[in-house]
Amino acid sequence: MAKGKLIVLEGIDGSGKSTQFKLLTDRLRAEGCDFRQVTFPRYENSSSALLRSYLNGEFGQDPQDVSAYAASTFFFVDRYASYKTDWGAYYENGGLVFCDRYTTSNAIHQGAKLPPDELPAFLDWLYDFEFGKMELPKPDAVLYMDTTLDACLTQMAHRQAETNTHGDIHETHKDYLRSCLETGASAADRLGWVKIPCTVDGAVRSIADIHGEIYKIAKGVVD
């Protein structure tokens, strides 16, 4: 039997990615579409222990305190465990899987730690490591939430106020988030991701408008 399809929704914190992921999966489920959905990182699982320590600042309060390559392996372990114990067999037997974040998050959040001239080599290493040597499935499509720093910061501030929480070491460094956006745009171009513009002429697009575009693209891949 042919392998299934894997679609990833990607974006930095505050991009609206989680909202769009829920809208997409809820709509497809209501239509009777058979699929599995996975959200990374899986904080509740033991496989996320190292990445939780990293994000909580146990290895340093600045993201740069842990190299892009080392931190990438923390997140990979969680994905590998998920694939082996949760959705791998379903995918291998032709199933459709939607991921909220994936290897592509390492491309953005860890690639942002590197000088621009070192990013291509890191992206090549990352894809070869996870999809080549470790044999995780490569996405059929990556939909990247292409937004602005101001929009992300506003969204994160609202979320933290509503939940009375503070951001992790990625979310609390403004310069780092700016680098993530720049790296995300570069990675999308190099790796063939589909950019979903979240703003038009400086104005944030409506949630419904963005959802309509994402739904159309996802359906095109599924069908």
TITORKOL-865596 format. One record per atom (N, C-alpha, C): residue in one letter; chain; atom name; x, z, y. Coordinates in pm, whole numbers. Atoms other than C-alpha are relative to their C-alpha. Layout:
R  residu  chaine  atome      px      pz      py
R       A       A     CA       X       Z       Y
...
This chain:
R  residu  chaine  atome      px      pz      py
R       M       A      N      84       0    -120
R       M       A     CA       0       0       0
R       M       A      C      87       0     124
R       A       A      N     -76       7    -125
R       A       A     CA     121     -82     349
R       A       A      C      -5     132      74
R       K       A      N      -2    -121     -80
R       K       A     CA     226     199     575
R       K       A      C    -104      -9     111
R       G       A      N     103      -6    -102
R       G       A     CA     -13     311     844
R       G       A      C      51     -37     137
R       K       A      N     -39      24    -138
R       K       A     CA       8     299    1222
R       K       A      C      17     133      71
R       L       A      N     -32    -121     -76
R       L       A     CA     152     553    1461
R       L       A      C      -2     -34     148
R       I       A      N      12      21    -144
R       I       A     CA      52     566    1829
R       I       A      C      33     130      70
R       V       A      N     -48    -119     -72
R       V       A     CA     219     807    2071
R       V       A      C     -44      -5     145
R       L       A      N      26     -15    -143
R       L       A     CA      97     929    2408
R       L       A      C     108      92      55
R       E       A      N    -120     -70     -49
R       E       A     CA     397    1041    2612
R       E       A      C      -4      18     151
R       G       A      N      -9     -25    -144
R       G       A     CA     467    1188    2955
R       G       A      C      54     139      24
R       I       A      N     -56    -131     -29
R       I       A     CA     625    1482    3129
R       I       A      C    -112     100      27
R       D       A      N      96    -105     -27
R       D       A     CA     453    1814    3194
R       D       A      C     -70     -28     133
R       G       A      N      76      22    -122
R       G       A     CA     174    1778    3448
R       G       A      C     -43    -144      21
R       S       A      N      34     143     -14
R       S       A     CA     127    1404    3389
R       S       A      C    -145     -30     -35
R       G       A      N     136      24      46
R       G       A     CA    -223    1448    3249
R       G       A      C      -9     -48    -143
R       K       A      N      -9      53     136
R       K       A     CA    -111    1348    2902
R       K       A      C     -94      72     -98
R       S       A      N      83     -76      96
R       S       A     CA    -289    1628    2712
R       S       A      C    -148     -28      21
R       T       A      N     139      33     -29
R       T       A     CA    -617    1556    2888
R       T       A      C     -36    -137     -54
R       Q       A      N      25     136      47
R       Q       A     CA    -590    1186    2809
R       Q       A      C       3      -9    -153
R       F       A      N      -6      -2     146
R       F       A     CA    -495    1256    2448
R       F       A      C    -131      50     -58
R       K       A      N     126     -55      47
R       K       A     CA    -807    1466    2400
R       K       A      C    -115     -99      21
R       L       A      N     106      98     -27
R       L       A     CA   -1031    1207    2565
R       L       A      C       5    -115    -100
R       L       A      N     -15     113      93
R       L       A     CA    -890     931    2345
R       L       A      C     -41      37    -141
R       T       A      N      30     -38     138
R       T       A     CA    -909    1117    2015
R       T       A      C    -147      40     -16
R       D       A      N     142     -35       7
R       D       A     CA   -1256    1258    2091
R       D       A      C     -86    -126      -7
R       R       A      N      79     123      -2
R       R       A     CA   -1387     909    2167
R       R       A      C      11     -76    -131
R       L       A      N     -19      72     126
R       L       A     CA   -1235     751    1859
R       L       A      C     -68      73    -116
R       R       A      N      66     -76     106
R       R       A     CA   -1366    1032    1640
R       R       A      C    -152     -20       6
R       A       A      N     145      22     -16
R       A       A     CA   -1716     987    1783
R       A       A      C     -41    -138     -50
R       E       A      N      27     136      48
R       E       A     CA   -1689     618    1691
R       E       A      C      16     -12    -152
R       G       A      N     -16       3     144
R       G       A     CA   -1615     712    1330
R       G       A      C     135     -47     -47
R       C       A      N    -135      44      37
R       C       A     CA   -1248     616    1336
R       C       A      C      69     108     -83
R       D       A      N     -73     -93      87
R       D       A     CA   -1044     776    1057
R       D       A      C     145       9      44
R       F       A      N    -138     -16     -45
R       F       A     CA    -716     920    1183
R       F       A      C      41     147      -9
R       R       A      N     -56    -135     -15
R       R       A     CA    -492    1225    1201
R       R       A      C      60      10     139
R       Q       A      N     -64     -21    -130
R       Q       A     CA    -372    1376    1526
R       Q       A      C      96     118     -10
R       V       A      N    -104    -103       2
R       V       A     CA     -60    1582    1583
R       V       A      C      48      22     143
R       T       A      N     -55     -34    -131
R       T       A     CA      60    1764    1893
R       T       A      C     133      69     -19
R       F       A      N    -133     -60       4
R       F       A     CA     428    1843    1937
R       F       A      C      36      58     136
R       P       A      N     -47     -79     114
R       P       A     CA     592    2088    1962
R       P       A      C    -114      81     -63
R       R       A      N      97     -83      70
R       R       A     CA     401    2291    1703
R       R       A      C      47     145      11
R       Y       A      N     -54    -132     -32
R       Y       A     CA     473    2630    1858
R       Y       A      C     -37     107    -101
R       E       A      N      47    -101      93
R       E       A     CA     277    2819    1594
R       E       A      C      71      -6    -134
R       N       A      N     -66      17     128
R       N       A     CA     496    2694    1308
R       N       A      C     144      49       2
R       S       A      N    -136     -51      10
R       S       A     CA     824    2838    1184
R       S       A      C     104    -107      30
R       S       A      N     -95     109     -24
R       S       A     CA     987    2495    1217
R       S       A      C      34     -16     148
R       S       A      N     -26       9    -144
R       S       A     CA     972    2536    1597
R       S       A      C      82     117      53
R       A       A      N     -69    -123     -43
R       A       A     CA    1178    2857    1605
R       A       A      C     114     -29      98
R       L       A      N    -114      29     -88
R       L       A     CA    1491    2702    1759
R       L       A      C     -44     -58     133
R       L       A      N      43      59    -127
R       L       A     CA    1306    2497    2017
R       L       A      C     -71     103      87
R       R       A      N      62    -107     -78
R       R       A     CA    1104    2804    2119
R       R       A      C     106      87      67
R       S       A      N    -109     -78     -58
R       S       A     CA    1425    2998    2170
R       S       A      C      63     -74     117
R       Y       A      N     -57      83    -105
R       Y       A     CA    1562    2712    2375
R       Y       A      C     -89      -1     124
R       L       A      N      91      10    -113
R       L       A     CA    1253    2672    2594
R       L       A      C     -24     135      68
R       N       A      N      16    -134     -58
R       N       A     CA    1226    3048    2644
R       N       A      C     124      48      74
R       G       A      N    -121     -35     -74
R       G       A     CA    1577    3051    2789
R       G       A      C      98      87     -74
R       E       A      N     -90     -85      77
R       E       A     CA    1749    3237    2507
R       E       A      C     140     -60     -12
R       F       A      N    -130      67       6
R       F       A     CA    2031    2980    2507
R       F       A      C      52     -33     139
R       G       A      N     -38      27    -139
R       G       A     CA    2049    2964    2886
R       G       A      C    -123     -33      82
R       Q       A      N     117      19     -85
R       Q       A     CA    1807    2952    3179
R       Q       A      C      -9    -140      60
R       D       A      N      -1     137     -52
R       D       A     CA    1906    2601    3285
R       D       A      C      -2     -97    -118
R       P       A      N       2      98     110
R       P       A     CA    1818    2302    3061
R       P       A      C     138     -55     -34
R       Q       A      N    -134      55      21
R       Q       A     CA    2177    2183    3107
R       Q       A      C      89      92     -83
R       D       A      N     -80     -93      79
R       D       A     CA    2302    2492    2922
R       D       A      C      10     -41    -147
R       V       A      N      -3      51     137
R       V       A     CA    2226    2313    2594
R       V       A      C       6    -153       8
R       S       A      N     -21     145     -11
R       S       A     CA    2346    1956    2544
R       S       A      C    -122     -79     -48
R       A       A      N     110      87      40
R       A       A     CA    2103    1669    2505
R       A       A      C      -4     -21    -151
R       Y       A      N      -6      27     142
R       Y       A     CA    2220    1607    2151
R       Y       A      C     -39     122     -82
R       A       A      N      34    -123      73
R       A       A     CA    2196    1971    2036
R       A       A      C    -148      30      12
R       A       A      N     141     -31     -20
R       A       A     CA    1854    2029    2191
R       A       A      C     -90     -98     -74
R       S       A      N      81     100      70
R       S       A     CA    1724    1706    2039
R       S       A      C     -20      37    -146
R       T       A      N      13     -37     141
R       T       A     CA    1792    1839    1691
R       T       A      C    -101     113     -20
R       F       A      N      98    -108      11
R       F       A     CA    1580    2150    1760
R       F       A      C    -140     -59     -13
R       F       A      N     133      61       0
R       F       A     CA    1276    1935    1832
R       F       A      C     -21     -90    -122
R       F       A      N      10      86     118
R       F       A     CA    1353    1695    1547
R       F       A      C     -43      79    -123
R       V       A      N      32     -80     118
R       V       A     CA    1332    1974    1288
R       V       A      C    -151      24      -9
R       D       A      N     145     -23      -2
R       D       A     CA     974    2048    1392
R       D       A      C     -75    -126     -39
R       R       A      N      65     127      35
R       R       A     CA     877    1681    1369
R       R       A      C      19     -32    -148
R       Y       A      N     -29      30     139
R       Y       A     CA    1045    1641    1031
R       Y       A      C     -86      86     -92
R       A       A      N      81     -91      81
R       A       A     CA     868    1947     888
R       A       A      C    -147     -42       2
R       S       A      N     138      45     -12
R       S       A     CA     536    1820    1020
R       S       A      C     -25    -124     -85
R       Y       A      N      15     124      76
R       Y       A     CA     587    1477     867
R       Y       A      C      -3      28    -151
R       K       A      N     -11     -27     143
R       K       A     CA     684    1618     528
R       K       A      C    -114      84     -55
R       T       A      N     100     -93      52
R       T       A     CA     413    1882     501
R       T       A      C    -143     -28      46
R       D       A      N     131      17     -59
R       D       A     CA     122    1749     705
R       D       A      C     -53    -144     -13
R       W       A      N      61     132     -12
R       W       A     CA      69    1380     779
R       W       A      C      79    -114     -62
R       G       A      N     -84     106      55
R       G       A     CA     348    1188     606
R       G       A      C     -65     -79    -111
R       A       A      N      61      70     113
R       A       A     CA     164    1107     284
R       A       A      C    -119     -84      47
R       Y       A      N     115      73     -55
R       Y       A     CA    -146    1004     478
R       Y       A      C      47    -128      68
R       Y       A      N     -55     117     -69
R       Y       A     CA      60     770     696
R       Y       A      C      56    -102     -99
R       E       A      N     -62      90      97
R       E       A     CA     252     625     401
R       E       A      C    -103     -76     -82
R       N       A      N     108      66      75
R       N       A     CA     -80     536     238
R       N       A      C     -95     -76      91
R       G       A      N      77      87     -87
R       G       A     CA    -202     336     536
R       G       A      C     -78      68     109
R       G       A      N      78     -74     -98
R       G       A     CA    -339     609     762
R       G       A      C      44     -23     143
R       L       A      N     -24      12    -144
R       L       A     CA    -363     602    1140
R       L       A      C      29     139      56
R       V       A      N     -41    -128     -56
R       V       A     CA    -182     880    1328
R       V       A      C      21     -12     150
R       F       A      N     -22      -9    -144
R       F       A     CA    -194     973    1695
R       F       A      C      83     125      29
R       C       A      N     -86    -113     -35
R       C       A     CA      80    1194    1839
R       C       A      C       1      25     151
R       D       A      N     -18     -47    -137
R       D       A     CA      79    1391    2162
R       D       A      C     144      50       5
R       R       A      N    -146     -18       2
R       R       A     CA     458    1377    2217
R       R       A      C      55     -39    -137
R       Y       A      N     -68      38     125
R       Y       A     CA     709    1260    1956
R       Y       A      C     149      -7      31
R       T       A      N    -142      23     -28
R       T       A     CA    1075    1155    1937
R       T       A      C      21     -44     144
R       T       A      N      -4      52    -136
R       T       A     CA    1004     988    2269
R       T       A      C      16     109     106
R       S       A      N     -18    -112     -94
R       S       A     CA     994    1330    2438
R       S       A      C     148      35      14
R       N       A      N    -144     -24      -9
R       N       A     CA    1360    1379    2352
R       N       A      C      67    -105      88
R       A       A      N     -57     107     -83
R       A       A     CA    1435    1044    2512
R       A       A      C     -11      37     148
R       I       A      N      23     -36    -140
R       I       A     CA    1288    1175    2838
R       I       A      C      68     130      38
R       H       A      N     -42    -133     -44
R       H       A     CA    1362    1546    2850
R       H       A      C     145      32     -32
R       Q       A      N    -143     -22      28
R       Q       A     CA    1704    1540    2688
R       Q       A      C      84    -109      66
R       G       A      N     -73     107     -68
R       G       A     CA    1810    1203    2824
R       G       A      C      20      29     148
R       A       A      N     -10     -34    -142
R       A       A     CA    1748    1345    3172
R       A       A      C     122      85      32
R       K       A      N    -119     -84     -22
R       K       A     CA    2049    1572    3124
R       K       A      C     127     -83      18
R       L       A      N    -120      84       4
R       L       A     CA    2287    1277    3108
R       L       A      C      11     -89     124
R       P       A      N     -17      99    -107
R       P       A     CA    2438    1050    3375
R       P       A      C     -65    -132     -43
R       P       A      N      68     125      35
R       P       A     CA    2254     715    3391
R       P       A      C      81     -93     -90
R       D       A      N     -80      92      80
R       D       A     CA    2547     528    3240
R       D       A      C      14      46    -146
R       E       A      N      -7     -51     136
R       E       A     CA    2533     751    2928
R       E       A      C    -136      -5     -71
R       L       A      N     134      -1      58
R       L       A     CA    2158     715    2873
R       L       A      C     -18    -104    -110
R       P       A      N      21      98     107
R       P       A     CA    2161     387    2673
R       P       A      C      59      43    -134
R       A       A      N     -62     -43     126
R       A       A     CA    2402     530    2415
R       A       A      C     -78     114     -63
R       F       A      N      80    -111      52
R       F       A     CA    2192     845    2384
R       F       A      C    -129     -51     -63
R       L       A      N     125      54      54
R       L       A     CA    1871     648    2333
R       L       A      C      24     -72    -132
R       D       A      N     -34      68     125
R       D       A     CA    2039     433    2067
R       D       A      C      26     102    -111
R       W       A      N     -30    -106      98
R       W       A     CA    2167     747    1892
R       W       A      C    -129      67     -46
R       L       A      N     124     -71      31
R       L       A     CA    1827     917    1909
R       L       A      C     -88     -79     -95
R       Y       A      N      85      82      85
R       Y       A     CA    1633     628    1758
R       Y       A      C      64     -23    -137
R       D       A      N     -69      20     128
R       D       A     CA    1897     567    1490
R       D       A      C      -5     129     -83
R       F       A      N       0    -129      70
R       F       A     CA    1910     939    1403
R       F       A      C    -137      29     -61
R       E       A      N     132     -40      50
R       E       A     CA    1535    1003    1372
R       E       A      C     -68    -107     -85
R       F       A      N      72     106      71
R       F       A     CA    1402     665    1259
R       F       A      C      85     -69    -106
R       G       A      N     -90      62      96
R       G       A     CA    1709     535    1078
R       G       A      C      45      97    -106
R       K       A      N     -60     -91      97
R       K       A     CA    1902     813     913
R       K       A      C     -98     101     -57
R       M       A      N      93    -102      46
R       M       A     CA    1621    1072     893
R       M       A      C    -135     -55     -44
R       E       A      N     114      75      55
R       E       A     CA    1350     814     819
R       E       A      C    -137      50      45
R       L       A      N     132     -22     -58
R       L       A     CA    1073     937    1044
R       L       A      C     -57    -137      38
R       P       A      N      56     131     -36
R       P       A     CA     828     654    1115
R       P       A      C      16     -29     148
R       K       A      N     -13      44    -139
R       K       A     CA     888     457    1432
R       K       A      C    -139     -36      52
R       P       A      N     134      29     -53
R       P       A     CA     582     432    1659
R       P       A      C     -29    -149      10
R       D       A      N      44     137     -22
R       D       A     CA     383     111    1668
R       D       A      C     -24     -24     149
R       A       A      N      19      10    -145
R       A       A     CA     307     184    2034
R       A       A      C      24     136      63
R       V       A      N     -19    -121     -80
R       V       A     CA     416     441    2292
R       V       A      C     -63     -26     136
R       L       A      N      67      12    -128
R       L       A     CA     188     483    2592
R       L       A      C      55     108      92
R       Y       A      N     -73     -94     -86
R       Y       A     CA     386     643    2874
R       Y       A      C     -74      21     131
R       M       A      N      69     -36    -123
R       M       A     CA     213     826    3159
R       M       A      C      99      -7     116
R       D       A      N     -94      27    -110
R       D       A     CA     397     685    3461
R       D       A      C     -57      57     129
R       T       A      N      59     -73    -111
R       T       A     CA     334     930    3744
R       T       A      C     105      37     104
R       T       A      N     -91     -42    -106
R       T       A     CA     496    1100    4044
R       T       A      C      29     148     -13
R       L       A      N     -37    -141       6
R       L       A     CA     670    1432    4086
R       L       A      C    -105      87      69
R       D       A      N      99     -80     -73
R       D       A     CA     420    1557    4344
R       D       A      C    -127      20     -82
R       A       A      N     122     -11      82
R       A       A     CA     126    1482    4115
R       A       A      C      22      98    -115
R       C       A      N     -29     -91     111
R       C       A     CA     294    1666    3826
R       C       A      C       8     144      45
R       L       A      N     -15    -137     -51
R       L       A     CA     385    1972    4032
R       L       A      C    -135      59      37
R       T       A      N     133     -47     -36
R       T       A     CA      31    1998    4167
R       T       A      C     -81      37    -123
R       Q       A      N      74     -25     123
R       Q       A     CA    -119    1974    3820
R       Q       A      C      52     124     -71
R       M       A      N     -56    -117      67
R       M       A     CA     120    2233    3674
R       M       A      C     -34     128      74
R       A       A      N      36    -117     -80
R       A       A     CA      50    2474    3960
R       A       A      C    -143      43     -28
R       H       A      N     140     -30      31
R       H       A     CA    -324    2451    3894
R       H       A      C     -11      62    -139
R       R       A      N       9     -48     137
R       R       A     CA    -276    2502    3521
R       R       A      C      55     141     -15
R       Q       A      N     -60    -133      10
R       Q       A     CA     -47    2802    3560
R       Q       A      C     -84     105      70
R       A       A      N      87     -94     -71
R       A       A     CA    -285    2963    3811
R       A       A      C    -122      34     -86
R       E       A      N     118     -21      82
R       E       A     CA    -579    2916    3577
R       E       A      C      29      85    -123
R       T       A      N     -36     -71     123
R       T       A     CA    -395    3055    3274
R       T       A      C      87     123      23
R       N       A      N     -86    -113     -36
R       N       A     CA    -184    3314    3459
R       N       A      C     129      -2     -83
R       T       A      N    -124      16      76
R       T       A     CA     131    3179    3293
R       T       A      C     109     -57      90
R       H       A      N    -114      58     -70
R       H       A     CA     476    3071    3403
R       H       A      C      58    -111     -87
R       G       A      N     -55     112      75
R       G       A     CA     650    2750    3302
R       G       A      C     124      36     -78
R       D       A      N    -123     -19      75
R       D       A     CA     930    2720    3050
R       D       A      C     118     -55      82
R       I       A      N    -118      39     -78
R       I       A     CA    1286    2626    3152
R       I       A      C      -3    -147      40
R       H       A      N      17     139     -43
R       H       A     CA    1186    2258    3167
R       H       A      C     -91      -8     122
R       E       A      N     104      12    -102
R       E       A     CA     884    2315    3389
R       E       A      C      37      65     133
R       T       A      N     -30     -76    -122
R       T       A     CA    1046    2547    3642
R       T       A      C     117     -55      79
R       H       A      N    -112      61     -72
R       H       A     CA    1333    2320    3751
R       H       A      C     -46    -133      60
R       K       A      N      54     118     -68
R       K       A     CA    1209    2070    4009
R       K       A      C      93    -120     -11
R       D       A      N     -95     110       7
R       D       A     CA    1528    1862    4012
R       D       A      C       4     -58    -141
R       Y       A      N       0      47     138
R       Y       A     CA    1520    1844    3634
R       Y       A      C    -123     -86     -28
R       L       A      N     122      79      19
R       L       A     CA    1158    1722    3638
R       L       A      C      12    -137      67
R       R       A      N     -21     127     -69
R       R       A     CA    1255    1455    3891
R       R       A      C      87     -92     -88
R       S       A      N     -87      77      89
R       S       A     CA    1532    1343    3655
R       S       A      C     -76     -50    -122
R       C       A      N      80      41     116
R       C       A     CA    1283    1335    3368
R       C       A      C     -85    -122      32
R       L       A      N      80     116     -40
R       L       A     CA    1060    1095    3560
R       L       A      C      85    -126      10
R       E       A      N     -88     115     -12
R       E       A     CA    1351     867    3640
R       E       A      C      46     -47    -138
R       T       A      N     -44      35     135
R       T       A     CA    1472     881    3280
R       T       A      C    -113     -61     -81
R       G       A      N     115      54      72
R       G       A     CA    1123     820    3145
R       G       A      C     -25    -146      33
R       A       A      N      19     139     -41
R       A       A     CA    1091     501    3347
R       A       A      C     106     -90     -62
R       S       A      N    -108      78      58
R       S       A     CA    1430     381    3224
R       S       A      C     -17     -16    -151
R       A       A      N      20       4     144
R       A       A     CA    1355     471    2863
R       A       A      C    -115     -94     -36
R       A       A      N     115      87      27
R       A       A     CA    1019     294    2879
R       A       A      C      41    -147       6
R       D       A      N     -45     139     -12
R       D       A     CA    1186     -25    2996
R       D       A      C      91     -39    -116
R       R       A      N     -98      33     104
R       R       A     CA    1466     -10    2740
R       R       A      C     -63      -3    -139
R       L       A      N      54     -17     135
R       L       A     CA    1253      94    2442
R       L       A      C    -134     -68     -21
R       G       A      N     122      78      17
R       G       A     CA     947    -118    2507
R       G       A      C    -129      81       0
R       W       A      N     122     -77     -11
R       W       A     CA     694     152    2589
R       W       A      C     -97     -68      97
R       V       A      N     102      50     -92
R       V       A     CA     367      65    2763
R       V       A      C     -18     103     112
R       K       A      N      16     -92    -113
R       K       A     CA     359     220    3109
R       K       A      C    -146       5      44
R       I       A      N     135     -22     -51
R       I       A     CA      25     368    3216
R       I       A      C      14      56     141
R       P       A      N     -15     -51    -136
R       P       A     CA      32     394    3598
R       P       A      C    -107     104      31
R       C       A      N      94    -109     -30
R       C       A     CA    -124     725    3703
R       C       A      C     -33       8     149
R       T       A      N      28       6    -143
R       T       A     CA    -112     653    4076
R       T       A      C      -1    -146      45
R       V       A      N       5     133     -61
R       V       A     CA    -193     348    4288
R       V       A      C      13      18     151
R       D       A      N     -25     -12    -144
R       D       A     CA     -51     320    4640
R       D       A      C       4     147      44
R       G       A      N     -16    -140     -33
R       G       A     CA      27     691    4634
R       G       A      C    -118      89     -33
R       A       A      N     120     -77      35
R       A       A     CA    -323     797    4528
R       A       A      C     -12      13    -151
R       V       A      N      14     -25     143
R       V       A     CA    -386     954    4189
R       V       A      C    -126     -70     -53
R       R       A      N     114      66      62
R       R       A     CA    -612     741    3968
R       R       A      C     -93     103     -64
R       S       A      N      94     -92      62
R       S       A     CA    -925     902    3828
R       S       A      C      30      13    -149
R       I       A      N     -19     -24     143
R       I       A     CA    -914    1053    3481
R       I       A      C     -73    -106     -82
R       A       A      N      79      99      73
R       A       A     CA   -1186     813    3369
R       A       A      C      65    -138       4
R       D       A      N     -64     130     -14
R       D       A     CA   -1000     510    3501
R       D       A      C     122     -10     -91
R       I       A      N    -119      -2      86
R       I       A     CA    -678     606    3322
R       I       A      C     -42      -4    -146
R       H       A      N      48      -2     139
R       H       A     CA    -871     681    3003
R       H       A      C     -44    -139     -45
R       G       A      N      46     132      37
R       G       A     CA   -1031     339    3008
R       G       A      C     114     -93     -36
R       E       A      N    -117      85      29
R       E       A     CA    -691     170    3017
R       E       A      C      65      41    -131
R       I       A      N     -64     -49     123
R       I       A     CA    -546     391    2743
R       I       A      C     -84     -37    -122
R       Y       A      N      90      31     112
R       Y       A     CA    -850     339    2519
R       Y       A      C      11    -148     -38
R       K       A      N      -8     145      26
R       K       A     CA    -831     -39    2554
R       K       A      C     129     -36     -72
R       I       A      N    -129      30      62
R       I       A     CA    -461     -48    2465
R       I       A      C       5      54    -143
R       A       A      N      -3     -62     132
R       A       A     CA    -499     193    2172
R       A       A      C     -87     -79     -97
R       K       A      N      88      78      88
R       K       A     CA    -791      -5    2030
R       K       A      C      64    -131     -40
R       G       A      N     -69     124      31
R       G       A     CA    -583    -319    2051
R       G       A      C     102      18    -111
R       V       A      N     -97     -28     105
R       V       A     CA    -318    -157    1833
R       V       A      C     -69      32    -132
R       V       A      N      73     -41     121
R       V       A     CA    -566      -3    1589
R       V       A      C     -66    -118     -69
R       D       A      N      74     113      56
R       D       A     CA    -769    -321    1544
R       D       A      C      94    -114     -41
